[in-house]
Amino acid sequence: QVQLVESGGGLVQAGGSLRLSCAASGTVISLTNWAWYRQAPGKPRELVARIYSGGQTDYLDSVKGRFSISRAHSNAAYLQMNSLKSEDTGVYYCKSALGSRDIWGQGTQVTVSS
């Protein structure tokens, strides 16, 4: 069974940085499309960043210039988050796909104190 496991969340002061990691297990197939979502309390889950098989990237407007998504050949993806703001607080989830099936991680909490 394919699983995604996030790590790297935590408590950071505004202006600080965090690097989230997402590692896939249970498959030898390279996952090429990755995305990071987040969900703040009382708000719907939103797409933060995604990277396509060709390397193209998309970002939520509010994180452009501060966040950077990347992936590794070892079936992992990363989200580098700089200049963090209190509004970046939330649970961050990574998502990939195997064929037509979406795969989600369990989430990692990011808390930015002002």
C-alpha positions in Angstrom: 0.0 0.0 0.0 1.4 3.4 -1.0 1.8 5.8 1.8 2.9 9.4 2.1 4.5 10.7 5.3 5.1 14.4 6.0 7.6 15.8 8.4 9.2 19.1 9.3 6.4 21.0 10.7 6.6 22.8 14.0 6.4 26.1 15.8 8.3 29.1 14.3 8.3 32.8 14.8 7.0 35.1 12.1 9.7 35.7 9.5 11.3 32.3 10.1 11.6 29.3 7.8 10.6 25.7 7.8 11.2 22.9 5.3 8.5 20.3 5.0 9.3 16.8 3.6 7.0 14.2 2.2 8.3 10.7 1.6 6.5 7.9 -0.3 6.7 4.3 0.6 5.2 1.1 -0.7 5.8 1.6 -4.4 8.7 1.4 -6.8 6.9 3.6 -9.3 8.2 7.2 -9.4 5.5 9.6 -8.4 5.9 12.7 -10.6 3.1 15.1 -9.7 3.2 16.4 -6.2 1.2 19.0 -4.3 1.1 20.6 -0.9 -2.2 21.7 0.6 -2.9 23.4 3.9 -6.0 23.7 6.1 -6.3 26.4 8.8 -8.9 25.9 11.6 -12.4 26.6 10.4 -11.3 27.0 6.8 -11.4 24.7 3.8 -8.3 23.0 2.6 -6.4 25.0 0.0 -3.8 24.3 -2.6 -0.5 25.9 -1.7 1.9 24.6 -4.4 2.2 21.9 -6.9 4.9 20.5 -9.2 4.2 18.7 -12.5 6.1 15.9 -14.2 7.8 18.4 -16.4 9.0 20.5 -13.5 6.4 23.3 -13.9 5.2 24.7 -10.6 2.1 26.6 -9.4 1.7 28.6 -6.2 -1.0 30.1 -4.2 -0.7 33.9 -4.7 -0.1 34.6 -1.1 2.9 32.4 -0.9 4.6 33.3 -4.2 8.2 34.4 -3.7 8.2 32.9 -0.2 7.5 29.2 -0.7 9.3 26.7 -3.1 8.2 23.2 -4.0 10.6 20.6 -5.2 10.9 16.9 -5.6 13.6 14.2 -5.5 14.1 11.1 -7.6 13.8 9.1 -4.4 10.0 9.6 -4.3 10.0 12.5 -2.0 8.8 16.1 -2.2 9.7 19.2 -0.3 8.2 22.6 0.6 10.7 25.3 1.6 8.8 28.0 3.4 10.5 31.3 4.1 9.4 34.6 5.6 6.6 32.8 7.3 3.5 34.7 8.5 0.9 34.0 11.1 -1.6 33.4 8.3 0.5 30.4 7.1 -0.5 28.5 10.2 -2.3 25.3 9.5 -2.0 21.6 8.9 0.0 20.9 5.7 -0.7 17.9 3.6 1.2 16.5 0.7 -0.6 14.8 -2.2 0.5 12.7 -5.1 -1.2 10.2 -7.4 -0.6 6.7 -8.5 -2.5 6.3 -11.8 -5.9 7.7 -11.2 -5.8 7.4 -7.4 -4.9 10.3 -5.3 -2.7 9.6 -2.3 -2.7 11.9 0.8 -0.4 12.2 3.7 -1.6 12.5 7.3 -0.5 16.1 7.6 2.0 18.0 9.7 1.2 21.0 11.8 2.8 24.4 11.1 2.3 27.1 13.6 3.7 30.6 13.1 3.7 32.9 16.1 3.5 36.6 15.6 
